């Protein structure tokens, strides 16, 4: 994954409306009107959100007669997940160290307080 692609994905996911749109698209394809339904913002605003998601590669739009359904694209999310995985391991290791420290404290290990 190129850094520019990662930046576009993270930028797109930074907005709660766009995350909600993606959450809806996990359930299946939807039109712009269907995606706009739960929000109290204009259709043009929803369209702008969709353009950001599309530019990041997170959604695609097709054309079926007069309908333009949107669908989620999983590949960029998988790439993002792989990138984040490195940092999750660091986080898990920190929790493992904290768990060991707390166990030593509970056992009354006097050396645990020196760490």
KOLMARSE-901445 format. One record per residue: x, y, z of N, C-alpha, C, O in turn; residue in one letter. Coordinates in pm, 1 decimal, always signed. Example, Ala and Ser with C-alpha at 12.3 -4.5 7.8 and 13.67 -1.06 7.14 Angstrom:
2
- +1319.0/-569.0/+780.0/+1230.0/-450.0/+780.0/+1320.0/-330.0/+780.0/+1423.6/-331.9/+846.5/a
- +1285.0/-225.0/+708.0/+1367.0/-106.0/+714.0/+1290.0/+3.0/+787.0/+1340.9/+113.8/+803.9/s
***
This chain:
115
- +84.7/-117.9/+0.0/+0.0/+0.0/+0.0/+88.5/+123.3/+0.0/+178.7/+135.1/+82.9/x
- +63.7/+214.1/-91.4/+139.5/+337.6/-97.9/+92.7/+432.5/+11.8/-22.9/+429.2/+54.1/x
- +185.0/+516.8/+56.8/+152.8/+612.2/+162.5/+37.8/+702.9/+121.0/-49.1/+732.6/+203.0/x
- +34.8/+747.9/-4.7/-73.1/+836.4/-50.3/-208.3/+766.7/-37.8/-307.1/+828.0/+2.7/x
- -211.7/+640.1/-72.3/-334.9/+563.0/-61.1/-377.3/+551.3/+84.9/-494.7/+567.6/+117.9/x
- -281.5/+523.1/+171.0/-310.6/+512.0/+313.6/-363.4/+644.2/+368.4/-457.9/+645.3/+447.3/x
- -303.8/+754.2/+327.6/-349.1/+885.9/+373.3/-492.6/+912.8/+328.7/-573.2/+964.9/+405.8/x
- -524.2/+877.5/+205.4/-660.3/+898.7/+154.4/-760.9/+815.0/+231.8/-869.7/+862.4/+264.3/x
- -724.8/+690.7/+261.4/-815.4/+602.3/+336.0/-837.3/+655.2/+476.9/-951.1/+665.5/+522.8/x
- -728.1/+688.7/+545.8/-741.5/+739.1/+682.8/-818.3/+870.5/+687.1/-898.0/+893.1/+778.1/x
- -794.6/+956.9/+589.2/-867.6/+1082.8/+582.2/-1017.0/+1058.5/+561.3/-1100.7/+1123.6/+623.8/x
- -1049.3/+964.9/+473.3/-1190.2/+933.0/+447.7/-1256.8/+876.1/+572.3/-1372.3/+907.4/+601.2/x
- -1184.0/+792.6/+646.3/-1240.8/+729.5/+765.3/-1246.8/+822.6/+886.0/-1308.7/+789.4/+987.1/x
- -1183.0/+938.5/+875.8/-1180.8/+1032.3/+987.8/-1317.5/+1094.9/+1015.2/-1342.1/+1144.8/+1125.1/x
- -1404.9/+1092.4/+917.2/-1536.1/+1156.2/+931.6/-1641.1/+1055.1/+976.2/-1653.5/+949.0/+915.0/x
- -1717.4/+1085.8/+1082.3/-1817.8/+991.2/+1131.7/-1930.0/+962.1/+1032.1/-1984.2/+851.6/+1030.9/x
- -1965.0/+1058.8/+949.7/-2069.6/+1034.5/+849.1/-2020.4/+932.2/+747.5/-2094.7/+842.1/+708.6/x
- -1897.3/+945.8/+705.2/-1843.9/+849.1/+608.3/-1830.5/+710.4/+670.0/-1855.6/+610.1/+603.2/x
- -1791.1/+704.0/+797.3/-1785.1/+572.5/+863.4/-1923.8/+511.1/+873.0/-1938.7/+390.0/+857.0/x
- -2025.1/+592.1/+898.6/-2162.8/+541.6/+905.4/-2209.2/+493.2/+767.6/-2279.3/+392.6/+757.2/x
- -2170.5/+564.1/+664.2/-2206.0/+521.1/+527.3/-2142.3/+385.2/+499.0/-2208.2/+295.6/+446.3/x
- -2014.7/+369.3/+533.7/-1948.7/+240.4/+512.3/-2016.2/+129.4/+592.9/-2033.1/+17.6/+544.3/x
- -2054.4/+161.7/+716.2/-2122.9/+61.6/+799.5/-2253.3/+18.1/+733.4/-2288.9/-99.6/+738.3/x
- -2324.0/+111.1/+672.3/-2447.5/+76.3/+601.5/-2418.0/-10.6/+480.2/-2491.8/-104.9/+451.7/x
- -2311.0/+20.7/+409.1/-2278.3/-54.0/+287.5/-2227.6/-195.0/+317.1/-2226.6/-279.8/+227.8/x
- -2186.2/-221.2/+439.0/-2149.2/-358.0/+477.6/-2271.4/-449.0/+462.2/-2257.6/-567.5/+432.2/x
- -2389.8/-393.5/+482.7/-2514.8/-470.2/+471.1/-2551.7/-499.1/+326.1/-2630.7/-589.8/+299.9/x
- -2496.5/-424.4/+232.4/-2526.4/-444.1/+91.5/-2532.2/-312.4/+16.6/-2523.2/-204.8/+75.7/x
- -2547.4/-323.0/-115.7/-2553.2/-204.4/-200.9/-2666.8/-111.7/-157.9/-2767.2/-154.8/-101.2/x
- -2647.6/+16.1/-186.7/-2750.9/+115.2/-155.0/-2736.6/+233.1/-250.9/-2627.3/+263.3/-298.8/x
- -2848.5/+298.4/-277.5/-2847.5/+418.6/-360.2/-2811.4/+538.7/-272.8/-2809.0/+529.5/-150.0/x
- -2783.8/+649.5/-337.3/-2751.9/+772.6/-263.9/-2867.9/+810.5/-172.5/-2846.3/+848.1/-57.3/x
- -2990.6/+800.8/-223.0/-3107.7/+834.5/-139.8/-3117.2/+744.0/-18.1/-3147.2/+790.4/+91.9/x
- -3091.7/+615.3/-37.2/-3096.1/+521.9/+76.5/-2986.2/+553.3/+177.7/-3007.1/+544.0/+298.7/x
- -2870.5/+590.3/+127.1/-2760.2/+623.7/+217.6/-2785.8/+754.8/+291.6/-2743.1/+771.3/+405.9/x
- -2855.2/+847.5/+226.8/-2881.9/+978.2/+286.9/-2992.3/+973.7/+392.1/-2999.8/+1060.3/+479.2/x
- -3077.3/+872.7/+383.2/-3197.0/+866.3/+467.8/-3173.8/+891.5/+617.4/-3247.4/+971.1/+675.6/x
- -3076.1/+828.3/+682.1/-3063.8/+849.1/+827.1/-2997.8/+980.5/+867.9/-2991.5/+1011.0/+987.0/x
- -2948.9/+1058.1/+773.1/-2875.3/+1180.0/+805.9/-2960.3/+1304.8/+784.5/-3047.5/+1308.6/+697.7/x
- -2933.5/+1404.2/+863.7/-3002.6/+1531.9/+849.6/-2914.5/+1630.0/+773.6/-2896.6/+1744.6/+814.8/x
- -2859.7/+1582.8/+661.5/-2779.6/+1668.6/+574.8/-2832.1/+1653.6/+431.9/-2904.8/+1559.3/+400.9/x
- -2795.0/+1746.3/+347.4/-2848.6/+1749.6/+210.8/-2791.3/+1636.7/+124.4/-2687.5/+1578.5/+155.7/x
- -2861.8/+1607.8/+15.3/-2812.0/+1509.3/-81.2/-2677.6/+1552.0/-140.6/-2590.2/+1467.1/-158.0/x
- -2657.8/+1680.5/-172.4/-2526.0/+1720.1/-221.4/-2414.2/+1693.1/-118.7/-2302.7/+1657.0/-156.2/x
- -2444.4/+1710.6/+8.7/-2344.4/+1682.5/+112.9/-2312.6/+1533.1/+116.4/-2196.4/+1494.6/+129.4/x
- -2415.2/+1449.3/+104.8/-2393.2/+1303.9/+100.0/-2309.9/+1269.1/-23.3/-2219.1/+1186.4/-15.8/x
- -2340.4/+1331.4/-135.3/-2263.8/+1306.5/-258.5/-2117.6/+1342.7/-241.5/-2030.1/+1273.2/-293.0/x
- -2090.0/+1451.8/-169.2/-1950.8/+1489.6/-145.2/-1880.8/+1383.6/-59.5/-1765.2/+1349.3/-84.2/x
- -1951.7/+1332.4/+41.1/-1895.1/+1224.8/+124.2/-1866.5/+1101.1/+38.8/-1763.0/+1036.3/+54.3/x
- -1958.3/+1069.9/-50.0/-1940.3/+953.2/-135.8/-1820.4/+971.1/-229.2/-1748.2/+875.3/-256.7/x
- -1799.4/+1092.5/-277.4/-1685.1/+1118.1/-364.9/-1553.3/+1096.6/-290.2/-1457.2/+1044.6/-347.0/x
- -1549.2/+1136.3/-163.7/-1428.7/+1115.1/-82.7/-1404.2/+965.4/-63.5/-1291.7/+917.7/-78.0/x
- -1510.9/+891.9/-30.8/-1498.5/+747.2/-12.9/-1456.5/+679.0/-142.7/-1375.4/+586.3/-142.1/x
- -1511.9/+725.5/-252.6/-1478.9/+667.4/-382.6/-1333.2/+698.6/-420.8/-1262.9/+611.4/-471.8/x
- -1288.8/+820.1/-396.7/-1150.7/+858.3/-427.5/-1050.3/+777.1/-345.6/-939.2/+749.9/-391.1/x
- -1090.5/+739.0/-225.2/-1004.3/+657.4/-138.9/-1011.3/+509.6/-175.9/-936.9/+427.9/-121.6/x
- -1100.6/+475.5/-268.3/-1115.3/+336.2/-310.0/-1199.8/+252.6/-216.9/-1204.4/+130.3/-230.4/x
- -1267.4/+316.9/-121.7/-1346.0/+244.3/-22.2/-1483.9/+203.4/-71.3/-1544.7/+111.0/-17.4/x
- -1533.5/+272.8/-174.3/-1661.5/+235.9/-234.6/-1648.1/+243.9/-386.3/-1556.4/+306.2/-439.6/x
- -1740.7/+180.0/-452.8/-1752.5/+194.8/-598.0/-1898.8/+217.1/-630.2/-1987.5/+180.4/-553.1/x
- -1922.3/+277.9/-745.1/-2059.9/+302.1/-789.7/-2075.9/+239.7/-926.8/-1988.9/+250.2/-1013.3/x
- -2189.2/+174.6/-944.0/-2218.3/+115.2/-1074.4/-2343.5/+182.3/-1129.8/-2405.9/+265.5/-1063.8/x
- -2378.0/+144.8/-1250.5/-2496.0/+203.3/-1312.2/-2586.1/+89.0/-1357.0/-2546.1/+5.2/-1437.8/x
- -2706.6/+86.3/-1304.4/-2808.0/-10.9/-1343.6/-2931.5/+68.6/-1381.8/-3003.6/+118.9/-1295.7/x
- -2954.7/+79.3/-1510.2/-3064.0/+163.1/-1561.3/-3045.7/+303.4/-1504.7/-2940.9/+364.6/-1525.2/x
- -3146.6/+355.9/-1433.5/-3135.8/+490.6/-1377.8/-3074.6/+490.0/-1237.7/-3051.9/+596.5/-1180.2/x
- -3047.6/+372.6/-1182.4/-2993.2/+361.4/-1046.7/-2841.1/+362.4/-1050.0/-2779.1/+310.0/-1142.5/x
- -2782.5/+422.7/-948.0/-2636.6/+420.6/-932.3/-2605.0/+368.3/-793.6/-2568.2/+445.8/-705.3/x
- -2618.6/+238.4/-772.8/-2593.5/+184.5/-639.3/-2445.7/+193.1/-600.1/-2356.6/+183.2/-684.5/x
- -2422.6/+211.5/-472.5/-2287.7/+215.6/-417.0/-2262.0/+83.4/-347.1/-2353.0/+22.2/-291.0/x
- -2137.8/+40.8/-351.3/-2101.0/-81.5/-278.8/-1965.9/-58.4/-212.7/-1883.1/+18.3/-261.9/x
- -1945.7/-125.3/-101.6/-1818.9/-115.1/-28.8/-1713.3/-197.1/-102.0/-1743.8/-300.8/-161.0/x
- -1590.8/-150.3/-97.5/-1477.7/-221.5/-156.5/-1385.8/-265.4/-42.6/-1331.0/-181.8/+29.3/x
- -1369.4/-394.4/-26.8/-1298.3/-448.9/+88.8/-1146.2/-439.9/+78.3/-1078.8/-432.8/+181.1/x
- -1091.3/-440.1/-40.8/-945.0/-445.8/-56.1/-871.6/-333.9/+19.2/-774.6/-362.8/+89.4/x
- -913.9/-208.4/+7.4/-841.8/-103.7/+81.9/-851.8/-122.7/+233.1/-758.1/-90.4/+306.1/x
- -964.2/-174.5/+279.9/-978.6/-199.1/+423.5/-885.5/-311.0/+468.6/-831.4/-307.0/+579.2/x
- -867.2/-410.7/+382.6/-773.8/-518.1/+415.3/-632.3/-463.2/+421.0/-557.2/-494.3/+513.5/x
- -595.2/-381.6/+322.8/-462.4/-320.2/+322.6/-440.4/-236.9/+448.6/-333.1/-241.6/+508.6/x
- -541.7/-161.2/+488.3/-532.9/-80.6/+609.7/-517.0/-169.9/+732.1/-438.2/-139.5/+821.7/x
- -590.3/-278.1/+735.8/-582.2/-372.3/+847.0/-441.9/-430.6/+859.7/-390.0/-444.5/+970.5/x
- -381.2/-464.3/+747.8/-244.2/-517.0/+748.8/-148.2/-412.4/+803.4/-59.8/-444.6/+882.9/x
- -164.7/-288.5/+761.8/-79.0/-180.7/+809.5/-95.8/-160.4/+960.6/+2.5/-143.5/+1032.7/x
- -220.0/-162.2/+1007.2/-248.6/-141.4/+1149.2/-201.0/-259.0/+1234.1/-167.0/-241.0/+1351.1/x
- -198.2/-377.1/+1177.5/-160.9/-497.9/+1251.5/-25.1/-482.8/+1320.5/-7.6/-529.8/+1432.9/x
- +69.9/-418.4/+1255.0/+201.8/-398.3/+1316.8/+189.1/-323.2/+1449.2/+257.7/-354.9/+1546.4/x
- +103.1/-226.0/+1451.9/+88.4/-143.4/+1570.3/+2.8/-213.0/+1675.7/+20.4/-189.6/+1795.2/x
- -88.1/-297.0/+1633.0/-168.8/-373.6/+1728.0/-79.6/-466.8/+1808.9/-100.2/-484.7/+1929.0/x
- +19.1/-525.9/+1743.4/+111.8/-614.7/+1814.0/+184.0/-539.7/+1925.5/+200.7/-592.6/+2035.3/x
- +226.7/-416.8/+1897.6/+291.8/-335.5/+2001.3/+196.8/-310.7/+2117.9/+236.1/-319.9/+2234.2/x
- +73.0/-279.7/+2086.3/-28.8/-253.2/+2187.2/-50.8/-378.2/+2272.8/-56.0/-369.8/+2395.5/x
- -63.9/-494.2/+2207.1/-84.4/-619.7/+2279.5/+33.6/-651.9/+2370.2/+14.8/-698.1/+2482.8/x
- +155.6/-627.5/+2321.5/+273.6/-652.4/+2404.1/+273.0/-563.9/+2528.2/+311.8/-608.4/+2636.2/x
- +229.7/-439.9/+2513.8/+221.5/-349.4/+2628.2/+122.1/-401.3/+2730.8/+148.2/-396.6/+2851.0/x
- +7.9/-451.0/+2683.6/-90.7/-506.5/+2775.6/-39.4/-633.3/+2842.9/-66.1/-656.7/+2960.7/x
- +34.2/-714.8/+2768.0/+91.6/-836.7/+2827.0/+188.4/-801.5/+2939.0/+188.5/-866.3/+3043.6/x
- +270.8/-699.5/+2917.9/+364.4/-655.6/+3021.5/+289.5/-601.7/+3143.2/+328.2/-627.1/+3257.3/x
- +181.6/-526.8/+3117.7/+103.5/-473.2/+3228.3/+36.9/-586.4/+3306.9/+33.4/-583.0/+3429.9/x
- -15.7/-686.3/+3236.3/-75.9/-801.7/+3303.8/+25.2/-872.3/+3393.5/-5.9/-907.0/+3507.4/x
- +146.6/-893.4/+3342.0/+250.7/-959.8/+3420.6/+285.8/-876.5/+3543.5/+302.9/-930.6/+3652.8/x
- +296.2/-747.7/+3525.8/+326.6/-657.5/+3637.0/+217.2/-663.6/+3743.9/+246.9/-672.3/+3863.1/x
- +91.5/-659.0/+3701.2/-19.4/-664.7/+3796.9/-24.5/-798.9/+3869.3/-55.7/-803.8/+3988.3/x
- +5.8/-907.5/+3798.7/+10.3/-1039.5/+3864.4/+119.3/-1042.6/+3971.5/+99.1/-1095.4/+4080.8/x
- +235.0/-985.0/+3938.4/+343.7/-980.4/+4036.8/+304.6/-897.0/+4157.3/+336.6/-932.9/+4270.6/x
- +235.8/-786.1/+4134.4/+189.7/-702.8/+4246.2/+91.6/-778.5/+4335.1/+98.8/-771.1/+4457.8/x
- -0.3/-851.3/+4271.7/-99.6/-926.4/+4347.4/-36.8/-1039.1/+4427.7/-86.6/-1074.5/+4534.6/x
- +71.3/-1095.3/+4377.5/+141.9/-1201.8/+4449.0/+226.3/-1145.2/+4562.9/+275.6/-1219.8/+4647.5/x
- +242.5/-1014.8/+4564.5/+322.6/-950.6/+4667.4/+471.1/-950.9/+4636.3/+553.1/-940.6/+4727.4/x
- +506.5/-962.2/+4511.1/+646.1/-963.4/+4467.7/+706.2/-824.3/+4493.3/+664.8/-727.7/+4429.1/x
- +802.3/-812.0/+4585.2/+859.6/-679.9/+4616.9/+937.2/-620.2/+4499.6/+949.5/-498.1/+4490.8/x
- +989.6/-702.7/+4409.9/+1063.1/-651.3/+4295.3/+971.3/-586.1/+4191.9/+1017.0/-505.0/+4111.3/x
- +843.6/-620.3/+4193.2/+749.2/-565.6/+4094.9/+736.7/-415.0/+4109.3/+719.9/-345.1/+4009.4/x
- +744.4/-363.6/+4231.4/+728.7/-219.3/+4253.6/+849.3/-139.2/+4205.2/+839.6/-17.8/+4187.3/x
- +961.8/-205.2/+4184.1/+1083.5/-137.9/+4138.8/+1081.2/-109.5/+3990.1/+1157.2/-24.9/+3943.0/x
- +994.7/-178.9/+3913.2/+989.8/-160.7/+3767.8/+927.0/-32.8/+3739.7/+911.9/+4.4/+3623.3/x
***
